[in-house]
Amino acid sequence: IIDKVHEGDFLQPAERELMHEFMMKHEDGFAWDDSEKGHFREDFFPPVTMPVIVHMPWVLRNMPIPPGLYDKVVECVRIKIESGAYEPSNSGVPPFTEQMAESMGGRACYGCL
């Protein structure tokens, strides 16, 4: 894979040989597509609990998908759902930056926009 992606003198011959050996010994540690993706062991890295504030959800209409790209987008989303990259959600889209800017009017920092 390295030879295909990085042609030429990206790595010295000894470095390339070492990388090939490393990848062959540890090939189970690489995820070549989303279905092979895993997670760290919980006894080494316990799950992080994030405290949240309960809120009333707001719903806006999603952006339309162009008809010519619809099948590709559906397939991409289906693959992400099957691999666990996407989880069910009932939220719409991120807040409008205009609304956020109005609430921060007169303040010097707009870093979250």
C-alpha positions, 0 to 999 in steps of 0.5 A: 500500500505504501508503494502505491500511495507514495511513489518515488523516494518518499521513504529510503529503501531501509525505511520502506522495508521496515514499514512493510515488516511492521505492517505485516506484523501488526496488520490486525491493528489497521482498519482498511475500511469502516467495517474493520474499525474498532475501539480501545479496550475499556480496561485501558481507556475507560469510557468518558462520560460527558455531563449534558444539560437537558434541552428542548430540541429545535427542528429545521428542514435539512438541506436538499440533496441534489438528485444527481448525487442522491444515490451516492449520498444514500450509499455513503450514509448506509455504509457509515451507519453499518460501520457504526460511524453514524448513530441515530439522532433527532437533531437537525442541522447546526445553529445558524451563525447569524443567530449566534452572532446576534446573541454575541453582539458587542463582544470581541471574540467570535471564535466559535463561528 
